[in-house]
Amino acid sequence: MTTTVTTATATSQDKVVAFHGAAYKAFQETFPPRMTPDTWTVTAASRDQAVARLRELSAGSSKHTRYIRVRGADLLMRWLETFPGETWQQRWRNSTADDHPQSWSDHPASWHAERGVGTAHFLPSGTLHLICGDVIRPSVSWLLHLHSPNFRSRMELTRDPEGYADLAAAAGPTWSSQLGRHARLQIAVLLAAKGGRIRDITVGDCLELRATEASVYRFGGTGRSLFYRWLKDLGQFPPDAPHTLRDVTRHSGQVSVADLVDRYQLQCTPVRDLLVDYLTERQPALDFSSLEDLSRILARHFWKNLEDLRPGIDSLRLSAETAAAWKERVRTKVDRKRQPDGSYTTSLRMNYIDLLTAVRAFYLDIAQWAMEEPSRWGPWAAPCPIKANEVSHRKRETRRKARMDQRTRERLPVLPALVRTAADELKKAQARLEAVRAADPGTVFTVLGETFTKARGSRWSDPGQMTIAFDTDGKRRRLGDAELRAFWAWASVEFLRLTGVRIEEMLEVSHHSIIQYKLPTTGEIVPLLQIAPSKTDEERLLLVSPELADVLSTIVCRARDRSGKIPLVASYDHGERVWNPPMPLLFQWRTGEQNRVTSMTTIRKALDETLEAAGLTDNTGQPLRYQPHDFRRIFVTDAIMSGLPPHIAQIIVGHKNISTTMGYKAVYPTEAIEAHHAFIARRRTLRPSEEYRTPTPEEWDSFLGHFERRKLSVGTCGRAFGTACIHEHACVRCPMLRPEPTQRSRLAEIRDNLIARITEAEREGWLGEVEGLRVSLVGAEEKLGQLDAEARRRSTAVDIGMPTFGQIATRTSETTTPQQGR
């Protein structure tokens, strides 16, 4: 059994491989598509037998419709009989109709016109009847060009009714949605092109369909892979099948080191092989993104530029003139934006020193390795053309530190305004969403002083789920998407400012990351948040504050589906260029009838919209912009300014070097560094180096007792373990005191008592005591204000069934000794 592949199909397939890259190639090798055979029972029948079968398929239609379908099928088969082949499928392929999906019908129409037979009203319906009757199986590309409104419904009536019933049960409410109808069309295409039943569709068939869509449709395809999820839910795919087709179609995945170097078509083969060997040696210590950057520097910016400057160059030993010319060439870059006169401008390369550093490291590594493996690396050892003083980072780091400090100083004071704006914009977006859902299609409604006209939608749309409206200017507003962006802007601002994590760490937080630790003696629950390994490949635990617990509870409620569970979604690791296994990630949303991870682009767009609404400006009057990493710098600065030791802040934010942490602190850097050095000196005198060992059970009990000793009459002390009280136990004044709502009456008594004591001191003339009492009174009123603000926030929040922390935590950590815990 052989299968003929047309030239057009091969050309399209070449485009597909180039479009999808290495990920598509790897999956295609593991899951090849089914090959369409040349013969099967129906296609091998005679014309009379095929016409009789097609007449039976149209038995439920009207007499006129049945006549048009059967007459059109007979006309097409008469034309196909003029081509060689033993089956109708072979004749179809030999007719080259598959090669011309948009104009193929001109040939049979002309053939019949020469014989005085009209086909205008018969041929389209007859061709569709032949396909639905499984007489011919056109290619996937040909079927994607078939713009027939009846193709999907005809396939569902004539092919595999049991399979369609199982698929509809797995799809649920999405079966009748607009995306669901498109998914059903894609499944109809697979059945028409490959034959068989729905249970016979393979992963390779789905890959071929999505790849062909990318070559047929504009902008790389429709991007809809809901049909794949339906088929996967039926349980017919193997366990190692992709979780979603976005694994294949969205990102290219990893490629080999040789492919990374060969992108730049280097002329000197020995140097190309050297670069491949060098990058292969460096690969285990780098993530894939860093490896790709290094290959770009060495292959493109270094050697490719040298080949352009000195054609035929084949040695790493560069003359002074060649090295100087290369440095001058890479110092500038050509801007992509074209000028009005058609020319391009050049600008200084921002990463020029980083580029020189990578090339210098390449030369020094070769020299060092030549001592260990002379036969392999010795022939390439050469003097480095880049001196040490040319890659000095001191001046650049100083300027960068000043620039980052200025950013933090501008953004730290206005952070409360941004937080308030994010909360207000979320309330407004929720009010608009509720109003548009309550309105009838085509009616005018007013909310928050704005007038909208709700879109009518289509006859398949659910009026309660239609969230598109037009404002008074006629602008189309997607109020549902606006509410989603407002929510994720609020959640991101709160999460980033309260934890100080990186944005990639925030997006990887899952339901499993929320845990609770139970103290052995008091039974008090200590909520913790586990941060997965990211940049430093070290995980860490963060203590969850009451404010962060509220944020996590709200996110969990948003992420849960109708069954009360958080759906499993796969996230993409941009550093390693691989897909992580599905997990119950908190930062996910439902789009295209599927749950997907909230992307960094979505977070940044949502943050920009909130900043635009806030109207914040810098000292020059320009709009103030926040990047997600700005919150991390603000967190470190605010924590150290509040008295947190720098080495504790280093552990919280996950830095390997405390110098990095101190580089994040923007205000009073000299004073902070001196205080840190003094603190380290004191700790070293109190704790000898021999005590840095596995803690004993007594020391572990002392650590646990620290959390018990934090309990106060009006709340809990938030100071870190191993640190003494820096406010001499004046808890009412201390900013580390976290008051509890249940102790508000006690705080009110303390405030009233302070007022009475101040009155007495003023009456008796004790002016020295008045000043101290007033400081305590200010602290008590601030604590009461915090409790009142929290109470107002809880009373004005919409009741969405927010669970307690114990309900959202996925696991509880029991008390163990250090040895048992290991």
N, C-alpha and C positions, 0 to 999 in steps of 0.2 A: 504494500500500500504506500503510495507516494503522494506527496503534496506539493503543488506548484506554488511558488511565491512570486508574485508579480513584482515588476521593477518599482512601481509606485509604492507598494507596501514596504519594500526594502528601504527605499529612500525615507519614508516616514519613520521607520524603525530606527534608522541612523540618527534622525533628529531627536527621537525620543531618548535614546541612550545619552546623547549629548545634553539633553535638557535635564535629565534626572541624575546623571553622574554615577558615582560608585555605588551608592546605596541601591539604586535600581538594578545595576548589574549584578550585585551580590544576591539580591532577592530573586532576580530572574533566573540565576543559575540554580538556586535552591528550589524554586517553585516555577518550573517551566509551564507555559500555557498548553492546553490541549491542542493538538493538531487536527484540523478539519479533514476528514477522510474524503476520498474521491467517490466512494459508493456506500450506500446503505439501502435498506429495503425500499423506501418510498421513492428515492431518487433514481433507482434502477428500474422502476415501473415504466410501462409504455405510456404514450400520450393518452390513450383512451382510459387506461387504468388510473392515471393521475387525475384526469378530468372527473372520473367517477368519484374518486376520493374527495376531491375538492367540492364536488356537488353535495356530498354528505356533510362536510364541515359547515356548509351554508344552509343547512336544513331549517334552522330556526329563523332565518331572515325572510324578508318579503320576496315575492317572485321576481320583482324588478331588480332588487339588489342582488339576488342570487344569479340572475342572468348576466348582469354586468361583471360580477366577479369571475364567473366561470368562463364567459366569453373573453375577457381580458387575459386570463391565464392561458387559454387555448391559443390566443394570438401570439403571446410571448413564446410559448413552447414551439409553435410553428417556425418562429424566427430562429430559436435556438437549434432547431434540427438542421439548420444550414451549416453548423459548425461541427468539427469532428469530436467524437467522444461516445462512450458507451452509456453514460449516465447524464442526467440533466445537470448535475453539479460540474462534471467535466466540460460539458458544452458551455455552461455559464462562464467558467474560467477561460476557456479558449476564445470566447467572444470578446474578451478584454473589457467587459462592462465594469468589472471591479476596478479597473484602472481609471475610469472616468465617472466617478460617482455623481457629478453634477450635470453631465451632459450625455450620459449613456443612453437615455431613452430616445435620443434623436435618431439613432441607428435603426432600431426596430420600427420606429414610426416611418422613416424614409423607405425602408424595405417594403412595408405594407402599402404605403402610398403609391409606390411604383406598380403595385398589383391592384390598385383601385380599392383598397380596404382602408377605412378610417379607424384610427385607434385612439383618438383624443379622449373619449369618455370611458375607454375600456382598459387601456394599458396600465395606468397607475394602480387601479383597484385590483387588476389581475396579478400584477407583480407582488403586491402586498399579500394576496391570497396564496400565491406560490410559496412565499416566505413563511407565512403562518402555518401552512400545511406541510412544512419541512421538506418540500420538493427541492429547493435550492437553499444554500447557506452562504449569503454574501459575506464579505469581510467586515470586520468591526468598523473600519474607516468608512466603508460604503454605507453601512447602516446609520452611522452618525450623521451622514448627509441626507438621510431620508426624513424629510420634514412632513411626516404624515400624522395628522391629528388622531387617526384611528389605530395606529400601529400598536401602541401599548395595550389598549383595551382588547384589540383582536387577538393579541398574543395571550392575554390572560384568559380569554374564552376558549382558545384552542389548544393550549399547552398546559399540562401538569396542574390540574385544579387542586389536587391534594397538596402539592408543594406550595402553591400560592396561599392556600388556607393556613398552612403552618407558618409561612412567612408573615402573613397578616397578623397572626397571633403574637409572633415575636416582636413585630413592629409596634403594636399598640396604637395609641392615638396618633402617632406620626404617619400612619399609613395613608390618611386622607389629606395630609398637609401638602403644601406646595413642594417642599423638599421631598416629602414622601412620594409624590407623583413622579418627580424626577428620578428618584431611586428605583421606582418600579420600571421606568423607561430604560434605565441602565441594565436592569436584570433582563428585560425583554430583549435587549440587544445581545446579551450574552447567550440567551437561549436560541435566538435566531441565527447567530454566527457559529455557535459551537454544537448546538443540538443537545439532546438529552433532557434531563429534568433539573429542577432547581438544586436537588441534592447532589447532582453531578458537577456543579460549578466548582472550580478549583481556585486556589489562591493565585495561580499563574494567570487564569482567565481574567481575574479582577485587575491584576497588575497590567496586563495587556490593554484592557479597556481604559484604565486611567492614563496609561502612557499614550494611547492613540488619541484620547481626548485632548491631551496636551499639544499634540501636533495638528489637530483639526480646529480646535477653538482658538479664539484670540486670547492673548494674555496668558497662555500656558494652560488653559483648561478651565473647567467650571469650579474646581476645588471642592466638589461634593463627593464624599465617600460614605454617605449614610447607607447605601446599599450593601457595602462591605460589612458594616457593623451588624446589619440584619442577618446576613449570611453567617457571620461568625457566631451570633447568638444562637443559631440553630445547632451549633456544635459539630459542624461538618468539616471544619478546618483543623489541621494538626496543631499541637501545643506550641510549636516554634513559629507559627504564622505571625506576621506583624499584628500588633495590637490594633493599629489603625493604618489606613493607607497614607496618612500624613507622614508616617515613618519613612515612606518611600518618595513621596511627591513633593514634600516641602523642603527637606534639607538633603544635601548631597552625601553626607556621611564621610567617613574617613577614606583616604586613598593611601596608596603606598608611598614610601619615600621617593622611589624612582619616579612615580607620576608627579610628585610635587616639583621635582627638579626639571623634569622633561617639559613642564608647561612653558618654559622659556627658550626651548630649542637651542641649547648651547652647541657651538660648533666644535669645540675641543673635547673629544670623547674622554681622554684620560682625566681631565679636570672634572668633567661631569661625573665620572665614576668616583673620583675622590670626594666630591660633595655628597654623593649618595652614601658612601662609606662613613663619612664624618657625621652626617645627620642620623644615620642608623645607630652610631655609637651614642649620640646625644639623646636619642629618642626615649629611652627608659626614664630619664629624669625630667621629661617635659610632657605637658599635656599636648593634645593635638593642635590646639590653636597656637600655642607657643612654637611648636615645631613648624607649623605652616609659616608663621612670621619669620622664623630663622631661615627657612628655605628661601623665602622671598628676598631677604637681605643678601644672602650669599650668592644665590643663583642669578637673581635679576639685578639688584642694585650694585653688586660687586662684580661678578665675572661677566655678566652680559654687557654691562657698561664698558668693561675693559675690552671685550671683543669688538664693541662698536668703535672704541677709541683706537685700538691697535689690532686690526684684523690679522688673524693668524697667530695670536699670542698663545703660548702653550706652557708657560711657567709661572709659578707664584713669586718668583724673584723679580720684583718690579724696580725699574730705574727711578731715580728721583723725579725725572720729568713726567714719567707715566703716572706715578703715584700722585703728584701734584695735580695733574690734569684730571685724574679720576676724582679726587676730593672736590675739586672745583665743580665737576659735573654733577655730583650727588648732593652738593650743598643746596642747590635750588631744585625746584620741581615745577612742572607746567600745570597751571590751573586748568580745570576742566571747562570753566565758563568761557565761552567764546565772546570776544569783543565785537563791537559794531562793525569794525573794518575787516572782520573775519579772522583776525589773529588771536593768539592765546598769550596770556601774561604768565610770568614766572614769579615765584615767591620763595622765600627761604624755607627750607625743610625743617619742621619743628622737631623731628626725631633724628636730626643729623648726628648728634653725639651718640645716641643709642645705636645708630647704624655703624659708626666707627668702632664703638665698643664691641659689637658682635663680630666684626671683621678682625679686630685685634685679638679677641678671644680665640677665633679660628686659627690664626697663626700661632699663638702661644700654645694652644692645645696640640697642634701638629708637632711643634718642637718638643713638648713634654712627652707625647706618645712615641716620638721617634727614639727616645732613650729606652723605652720599654720594649718596643717592637721595631727595631731598625729596618728590617726587611720590608715591612708594610708601610710605615710612615716616613722612614728616613729619606727616601728620594724627594719628598715634597717639603722637607724642612727648609725654611728660607727666612731671611731677616724680615721682621714685621715692618711694614711701611708706615705704621701709625705709632707715634710716640705716646708715652704715658701722659704727658701734659696736654695732649690734644683731646683726651677723653676725660678731662677733669669735670666732675659733676658738681663741684662745690658751688660755683657761681650760679649754675642753673637751679640747683636745689634751693639755694638761698632765695632766688627770685620766685621760685615756685612756692616756697613756704610763705613768703610775704603775700603772694597773690591769693593763696588759699586762706590765710589768716584774715585778709580783708573780706573775702567772701563770707567767712563765718561771722565776723564782726557786724556785717551788714544784715545778715539773716537771723542771727540769734535774737535780737530785740523784737523783731516783727513776727517771730514764730507763733506767739499766741494769737495774733490776728489771722494768720493762715489757718490755724486750727479752728478758730471760730467760723471762718468763711467756709471751710470744708464741711463742717457740721450744718451750717445754714443752707449751703447749696444742696446737700443731700436731702434736707427736709423739703426744700422747694421742688426738687426733682421727684420726690415721692408724692407730693401733692399733685403735681401735673400728671403723673402716671395714674394715680387713682381717679383723677377727673376724666382722663381720656378713656379709661376702661369703663367707667360708668356711663359715658355718653353713647348715644346711638350713632351708627354710621351715617355720615353726611350732615350731622347736626352741629350747631355752633354752641360752644361752651366757654365759660370764663373761669379762670383760676388765677389767683395771685395778681389780679388786675390785668391779665393777658387774655386775649380772645383767640380761640382756635376753632378750626373746622375739622372735625374728625373725618379721615379718609373713609371711603366706602369699602375698599378692599375688593375681594373677589367672592364668588358664590361659595368657595370652599373655606373661606376665612372664618374664624370664630370671632364674632363681634367683641366678646369680652377680652380677647387677646390682641386685637388690633390696636396698636399704640402709635400709629402714624397720624399726624395732624398737620394742618397748614395754618400758619399765623396770618396776621392781617396783611402782611406784605406778600403773601402767597408762597412763602418759603416752606419747603417740606421739612418737618421736624420729626425725628424718630425719638419720641419721648421715652420709650422703653430702653433704648440704647443709652440715652442721656442719663437715665436713672442708674443704669449699671456703671457707667463711667463715674458718676458722682459718688456712688457707693465705694468703688475701688479707690477713688482719690481719697476719700475720708479714711478708709481702712488702711491705706498705705501710709498716709501722714501719721496716723496714730501709731501704727505698728513700728514704723521706722524711728519715730522720735522717742518711743518708750523702750526700745530694745537696742538701738544703735547697730543693727545688723546690716549686712550688705543686701542689695536688692535681690541677687541670685539666691542668697540664703532665705530671704523672706518668701520667695516664690516656691522654695522647696519645703516649707513647713507643712507638715501633714497632721492628720488627726492623731497619729501615733506619737507626734512630738509633744503632745500635752500630757504630762504625767503629774502625779501628786505623791509627795513624800509624807509619811505619817511619823510624827515624833513618838518615840517608844513610851515615854512617861505620861505626857499630857494628852496624847492622841490628837494633837493639833495637826491640821492638814497644811502642808507647805506646797503651794503650786509651783511647778517648774516647767520650763519650756526648753526642749532639746533642739539645739541648732545643729543640723547635719554638717558633716565636713564639707568645706567649700575651698576657699583659696589656700588655706594653710593645711588642709587635709586633717584637721583636728576638730572633733565635735566638742561642744560645751553646753552647759546647762545654765539657764538664766532664771532668776527668781521672778515670778510673775506678780506684778503689783496689782492692786484692785482695779486700776484703770485699764491695764492690759488685759485682765481677766474679762472685763466687760467687752472689750474689743474682740477678743477671741470668741466669746460666746456669740456675739452678733455675726461674726464670720461663719462660725459653725452652723448657725441657723440658716444663713443664706446658702451655704454649700449643700445642705441636706436635700435629698430628693423626696418624692412623695412617700416613700417607704420609711423615711427617717434615717436613712443611711447616707454617708458621704460617698458619692460615686468614685470609682477608681479611674484615674486618668494618667496617661503617660506624659512625662515631661522630657524636654530635649536638653541635653547637656551641651551648651555651646562651647565649652572648653575642650571636651573630648570628642565632640561631634558624634555622639551616640544618643540613643533613646533610652531613658531609664525605665525600669519596669513600672507597671501601673501601681499607683498609690493613692490613698484618700487625701489628696492635697487640698489645703484650705483655700488657696487662691485659684479658684476655678470658676468658670461660668458656662452657661449653656448657650450655645450658638449653633445654628444650623442643625438643630435637633440632636446635638451631641455635646457632651461635656468636654471642655478643653481648658488647659492651663491658661491663666491670665498672663499674657506676654508682657515683657518689659516695655515694648512699644505702647501697649494699652495703658500701662501704669504712667508712663511719661506723658502721653496725650491727656489722660485724665488729670494729672497734676498741673499741666499747662492751662487747662480750662479753669481749674480752681484758682490758679494764680491770676488769670485774667479777670476773674470775678472779684478777687480781693483788691486788685488795683494797686499793689505794692510797687514802690519805686525805690531806686537807690539814691545816693547823695547827688547824682547828676540829673535826676529826674527821669531816668530811663526805667522801663519795666524791670522789676526784679524777678529773676528766674531761679528756681530751685532745681537741683539735680538730686536724685535719690541719695547719692553719697554725701550731699551736704548735711543731711540729717545725722549721719554717722559722726561727722566732725562736730556738729552742734552737741550731740549726745556726750562725746568725750569732753568737750570744753566745759559744758554745764556740770558734768559729774565732778571733774577735778576742781572747778571753782567752788563747788558745794562742800569740799573737804574730803572727797574720796581719794585715797592714796593712788598715785599713778600706777603702781604695780597691780592693784586690784582692778583698775580700769582696763589695764592691758589684758587681764584674764577675761573680763566681761566681753570685750569687743573681739577677742581672739587674735591678738597680734603676737607674733613670735618674738619681736624685738620691742623693748620698751621705748626705744628711740622713735619708732613709728608712732606709738601712742602719744608721745610728747610732741611729735610733729603735727598731730591732729589738734592739739590744744592751741587755741589762738590767742587768748587773753593772758597778759603778764607771763610770757614764757620764761624769762630769766628767773623770776621769783619761784615759779612752779618747779623748775629744774633744781634749783638750790634746795627747795624744801624736800624734794624727792631724794636728793643725795644725802641730806641730813637724816632723813627717815631711814634710808638703807643703812647708813652708818650706825644708827642707834639699834636697829634690829640685829646687825651683825655682832654687836657687842653683847646683846642679850641672848642670842641663839647661836652657839658655836656650830661649825660646819658638820661635826659628827652627829648632830641631831637631825640631819636631813636623811631620814631613813623611813622605813615603813612604820606608821604610828602604832603604838601599843593599844591594847583595849582601853586602858585608862585615858590615854590621849584621845581616843575616838569618843569615849563617853564625855570627855570635856568638850569636844567639838559639838556633839549633840546637845549638851547642856547649854551651849551658847544660844541656841534657838529658844530654849525654854526661858533663859534669863532675859530675853528680849521682851517678854510679856510685861506690860505696865498697866497701871490702873485705868488709863484712858485710851490705850491702844497698844501699838507694837513699835519697838525701836528697830530701825532699818539699817543700823551700822553693820559693816562687814565683820566676818569672823577674825579674831585676833587683833582687833583695833579697840583701843580704849575710848571711853566717852570723852569727847573733846569739849563738851559744854558743861563739864562738872555736874552732870546729872540734873541740869536745869531743863527737864524734859519739855515743859510747856514752851520754852523758847526755842528748842532744838528743831531744825528743819527735817531731821531724820525721824521724828515722831510721826507715825501714821495713826491718826485717831480712828476709833471705831464708832460707827453710827449709834451703837447701843449705849455708848458712854457719853452721849451729848449732854445729858442732864448733869453728869459729874463735871464736865468742862464748863457748863454754865455756872455751876456752883463755884468753881475755881475763879471764873471771871468776876462774879459778883463779890466774892471774898477779896479779890485784888482791888476792886473799886472801893470797897469799904476800907481796906488798909491804906489806900492812897489818900482817901479823905481824912483818915485819922492822922496820917503822917503829915499832911499839909496843915492840919489843925495844930499839931504839936510842934511843927517846925522842923521835922526830920527830913530836910531837903535831900540829903544823901540817899536816904532810903526811897524817896519818891521816884528818883530816876530809875533805880533798879526795878521797882514795882511796875512802872509804866512800860518798861521793856517786856516784862512778863505779861502784862495786860495785852500788849500788841500781839504777842505770840499766841495767847489764848483766843483772841478774837480772830486771828488768821486761821487757827484750827477750826473754830466754829464756822467760819466762812467756807472752809473746804467741805465740811460736812453738809452745810446748807446747799452748796453748789452741786454736790453729788446727789442730794435728795431731789433738787429741782430737775437734774438731768434724768434721774430715774422716773420722776413723776410725769415728765413731758414726753418720754420716749414712747414710741408705738409698741404695743404689746405684740410681740411676734413669738411668744412662747420661748423666751430666752432661758436656757437651762442654767443651773448652777455650775460652778467649776467642777464639782464632783461628778456631774452628769456628762460634761463634755470631755473630761480626762479619760484617756483610753486605758491607762494602767496605773497601778499604785505601786510605789517602791517600798518594800518592807525593810525594816531595819536589820542590818547585818554588820558583822565586824568587818574591818578592812580586809582581812584574809578571806573571809567568806565572799565578800563582794567581788573580789578578783576572780 
